[in-house]
Amino acid sequence: MQPIIYEPLKEAKRIKIFIPYEMIVIREALKKMNSSFWHPHQKLWSVINTDDNFESLKKLCHGNYKIEKAGSFYCCT
C-alpha cells in the first residue's frame, strides 16, 4: 500500500491524505506538520489547503504516493 493524497477542490479548506498504518515514519512526520489533523471516522489526516502544503505532502512520501480526486475518500476503510 502507499499513501493517497486527495487532490482538493479549489474552495476546499483542507487537503486530506490516507496513510497506511504500517507507514509509521511518514505518519509521524505528518503529525509534526503545522495544521495536521486526524479525522477518525474517515481514517484520514488533513492539513490546510495551500500549494506549499500539497508539495510538502508529496515530498514527505518520497515519490511513493497516489493522487486521487477529492470526494473519493469516503471509500477508504
C-alpha positions as CSV (number, residue, x, y, z in Angstrom):
1,M,0.0,0.0,0.0
2,Q,1.0,3.6,-0.5
3,P,-0.2,7.0,0.8
4,I,-3.1,8.6,-1.1
5,I,-3.2,12.3,-1.4
6,Y,-6.7,13.6,-2.2
7,E,-6.4,16.5,-4.7
8,P,-8.6,19.2,-3.1
9,L,-11.2,21.3,-4.9
10,K,-10.2,25.0,-5.2
11,E,-12.6,26.0,-2.5
12,A,-11.7,23.2,-0.1
13,K,-10.1,24.4,3.2
14,R,-8.1,21.2,3.8
15,I,-6.0,18.6,1.9
16,K,-6.8,15.0,3.0
17,I,-4.4,12.2,2.9
18,F,-4.6,8.5,3.7
19,I,-1.5,6.9,5.2
20,P,-1.4,3.1,5.6
21,Y,-1.0,2.1,9.3
22,E,2.4,0.4,8.5
23,M,3.9,3.7,7.3
24,I,4.9,4.9,10.8
25,V,7.7,7.2,9.7
26,I,5.6,9.1,7.2
27,R,2.7,9.3,9.7
28,E,4.9,10.7,12.5
29,A,6.4,13.3,10.1
30,L,2.9,14.4,9.1
31,K,1.9,14.8,12.7
32,K,4.6,17.4,13.0
33,M,3.3,19.5,10.1
34,N,1.6,22.7,11.0
35,S,-2.2,22.3,11.0
36,S,-2.2,18.5,10.8
37,F,-5.4,16.9,12.0
38,W,-6.7,13.3,12.3
39,H,-10.2,12.5,11.1
40,P,-11.0,9.3,13.0
41,H,-14.3,8.5,11.2
42,Q,-12.7,8.8,7.7
43,K,-9.4,7.4,8.9
44,L,-7.6,10.3,7.1
45,W,-5.2,13.0,8.0
46,S,-5.5,16.6,6.7
47,V,-3.6,19.9,6.5
48,I,-4.6,23.3,5.5
49,N,-5.1,23.6,1.7
50,T,-2.1,25.5,0.4
51,D,0.2,24.9,-2.6
52,D,3.1,24.6,-0.2
53,N,1.4,22.0,1.9
54,F,0.4,20.0,-1.2
55,E,4.1,20.0,-2.3
56,S,5.2,19.1,1.3
57,L,2.9,16.1,1.4
58,K,4.4,14.8,-1.9
59,K,7.9,15.3,-0.6
60,L,7.0,13.6,2.7
61,C,6.0,10.5,0.7
62,H,9.3,10.4,-1.2
63,G,7.5,10.0,-4.6
64,N,5.7,6.9,-3.3
65,Y,2.0,8.1,-3.4
66,K,-1.1,8.2,-5.4
67,I,-3.2,11.3,-6.1
68,E,-7.0,10.8,-6.3
69,K,-9.8,13.3,-6.8
70,A,-11.4,14.8,-3.8
71,G,-14.6,13.2,-2.7
72,S,-13.4,9.7,-3.3
73,F,-12.0,9.4,0.2
74,Y,-15.3,8.0,1.6
75,C,-14.4,4.6,0.1
76,C,-11.4,4.1,2.4
77,T,-11.7,1.9,5.4
